């Protein structure tokens, strides 16, 4: 899929009123030039969430959430980037460039979505008219409300019920086949894939059915669960059953509980645990882990306590470790033999299941306990073996407090990694160029003030040359200021929030974010004059720096050690200073 052009994004954000976007989801209250509210992304008693109509971005002083209208829709509505862009574009009457719309606007995909929705309705109607299927859900204690919430259904017995109902012509038969709803035997006969099974539609992040899981009613009727094959819409390693329902049931998702079966999810919802999702008959993948943490800071993996369950738990550990940024937590709940979340919550109720979650094993403990299994930590050899096993795994954890604490724990267990010397202080490479000789450092407030002006009104950079005289100045912040000027010239419609977001993942991002939320003193009309005055002073400081460098070279090497061009340049600079 082609990348959406930056110019389109800038235009979209320029046409979008972030106050309207946020205000349609969160009650805003005007405070001076900005609007405030209680942050929708964390619990707070007093408002620390602000929306700026001038800068067109939001920022929470409590949890640090910030960004553009696009990032707000992604975070609040839990949409993918392209889906959020598509939604905002429709709001302002813009068309996303065709070569970037493939997934959302391809007519063939739209037909597939429509067919899967029709199949969902068909299975739902069949549930209503087949007592056998209704009795199954009755026995499991599934209410009508939950059946509706999950669009549960029934695939009738027989080989051609769905095919005859929906495959009225060759085109529709082709859609049923591409949607994974038909099978073909060796002789070429095409028939319904799901037969005499209760049906669980799998929804994507926009609530559209993209696949199905079918469960037998009678234990001896084939495999217990049957899933749709992978299609253009469905990749089982990237989807979680129940996530759409979790999003609809929770204004804020504090945690996700990962279980193994469809009925486990349904049963937990039935008993008030509305944060349950299931992997689709596969081990936890890296895509699953990213999706889980994108939706909740705490993830509980619920497995059987047998060997297979602990093996599945370890695969989950391997998937989540590279995504354990600070603030995220993972826990593991192992159930007694013969039990599953469905039976536990029906037998012990919500309170009993919640109590088990409360006592779940943290990832850190499970990891070290598993690695230490069979290792004698009373010997140096055993400690060395544990360290050898742990180091490659700990290296996958993103830098931060959690990574430091995990390495500290390994040191406590083995003694490996203890340091006597203090760690070196890291100096960001871009913070300043190598200082020139006798370079007179201009006031930092000039650079800071210039950056602050551009964050409040990026278009001011268009009055600064793309190769400004101050670019050669050896001063902290100069490389960043030059990059901001170049970026704004390349994207003249860029707004303040998009400007800050451009530095996401870089060390400059946090300082820029803090500057962007500060108020710029003075009147709007004075900002341009102040910025240009700062630029003139920085240009002058750069010339003085170059003059002093050449004078120092002259003193050290004499005229014979200088090129003719350097002699002429020094002469001009001295005349200019006199």
Residue, then its C-alpha position, 0 to 999 in steps of 0.5 A: x500500500x502506498x504511503x499517504x503523502x505528507x501534503x495530504x495529511x497537512x491539508x487534512x489537519x488544516x481543514x479539521x477542527x480539532x475542537x469539534x473532533x474532540x468535543x464530539x467525544x469529550x465534554x470540553x469547557x472553554x478556558x481563555x483561548x483553549x479548551x479543557x476537560x478531564x483526560x479521556x485516557x487516564x483517571x483524574x479528578x481535576x481537568x489537565x487535558x487541554x485542546x488548542x484551536x490555535x495550535x490544533x493539538x491536544x495535550x494532557x499534563x497528567x499522562x502526557x497524551x498529545x497529538x493531532x486530530x488523527x492521533x486523537x481519533x486513533x487513540x480514542x476510537x482505537x482505529x488504525x492510522x488509515x482508518x482514522x485518516x479515512x474517517x476524518x477525510x469523510x468528515x471534511x469532504x476530502x478523498x484519500x488518494x486512491x493509491x492509498x485506499x486499497x484496503x478500505x475502498x477496493x470494490x472487491x473488498x467491499x463486496x467481501x465485507x458485504x457478503x460476510x455481513x450477510x452471512x452473519x445475518x443468515x447464521x443469526x436467523x438460523x439460530x432463532x429457528x433451530x431449537x438445538x442451537x438455542x438449547x446449547x447456549x441456554x445450557x451454557x447460560x448465555x443470555x439473549x443480550x450477549x447473543x446479540x452483542x456477539x452476533x452469535x449464530x448457527x450453521x445448519x446441518x447439511x452441505x448446502x444451506x448457506x450456499x443455496x441461501x446466498x450463492x444465487x449466481x456465479x459472482x456470489x458463489x465466488x464471494x462465498x469462496x473467497x470469504x472462506x465460507x465454502x470448501x471443495x473436495x477432491x472431486x471438485x464439489x463445493x459445499x458449506x465449510x461450517x455445518x451444524x455448528x454454533x457460530x462466532x463472527x470475528x469482527x475487525x477493529x471497525x466492527x465488520x465481520x471478517x471471519x467465523x469460528x464454529x463450535x460443535x454442539x455434540x462432542x463427537x462431531x468432528x474437531x471442537x473448533x473450526x476457524x475460517x481460513x485466512x483470506x484477504x480480510x482475515x489473518x488469524x495471527x493479527x486478530x483477537x476475538x472479542x476486541x470489538x466488543x471490549x471496545x464497545x463495552x468499555x469507555x476506557x480499557x484498563x486491562x485485557x484478559x487473553x483466553x483461548x476459546x470463543x466460549x471463554x470470552x462469551x462466558x466472561x462477558x456474561x458474568x461481567x468481565x468485559x475485557x476478555x479476548x481470545x487468540x484464534x486457535x494460534x499461539x500469541x504472535x508479535x502482532x497480537x502482543x502489539x495489538x493488546x498493548x495498543x489497547x490496554x496497559x495491563x494484559x493477563x494471559x489465562x492458560x491451563x496449568x498443564x505442560x501445554x498451557x505453560x508452553x503457550x504462556x512461554x510463547x506469549x512471553x517471547x512475543x511481549x518482551x520486545x513490547x514491554x515499554x515502561x508502564x506496561x504490565x503482563x501477568x499469567x494466570x494458570x487454571x487448575x487441571x480440567x478447568x477453563x475460564x468458562x467453567x471457573x466464572x460459572x462456578x465461582x462467579x465474577x468475584x472468584x475469577x477476579x480474585x484469581x486475576x489478582x493473584x496472577x503471576x507477573x511476567x518477571x516472576x514467570x520468566x525467571x522461574x521458568x528459566x531457573x527450572x532445573x538450575x541449581x542456583x547454589x552453584x556458580x555453574x547454575x548461576x552462569x547457566x541462568x545468566x546465559x539463558x536470560x541475557x538474550x531475552x532481557x536484551x529484547x526489552x526496550x530501554x527504560x526502568x523495567x529493563x533496568x529492573x529486570x537486569x538488576x533482578x538477574x544480578x541479584x539471582x546470579x551476581x552477573x552484571x554487577x558494576x563497580x564503575x558508574x555508567x557513562x553519561x550519554x550526550x545526544x549527538x545532535x545537541x551541538x556541533x563540535x565547538x569552534x575556537x573561541x566561539x562566542x555562545x549567543x544566549x540560549x534564549x534566542x534559539x529557544x525563543x525561535x523554536x517556540x515561535x515556530x511551534x506556535x506558528x510554523x508558517x513564520x519559518x517561510x520568512x527564514x532562508x532554507x540555508x540560514x546564516x546561523x546554520x554553522x553556529x556551534x550552539x545547542x539547539x541550532x541543528x534542531x532549529x535548522x531542521x525545523x526551518x527545512x521541514x516547514x519549507x518542504x511542508x508549508x501547510x504543516x501545523x504545530x501538532x504535526x510538526x512535533x509528531x514528526x520527531x516521534x521516537x527521537x530525543x528532540x520529541x519530548x522537549x518539543x512537546x513541552x515547548x509546544x504547550x507553553x504560551x508564547x508571550x506578546x501579540x500574534x502580530x509581534x511574533x514575526x518581528x521577534x523571530x526575525x530579530x532573533x534570526x539576525x542576532x544568531x546570524x551575527x553570532x555565526x559571523x563572529x564565530x567564523x571571524x574568531x576561528x580565522x583570527x585564531x588560525x592566523x595567530x597559530x599559522x600566520x598568513x602562510x598557513x591560510x588559503x587566499x579565500x580564507x584571507x579574503x574572508x577574514x578581511x571582509x569580516x574584520x571590515x564588517x566589524x569595524 
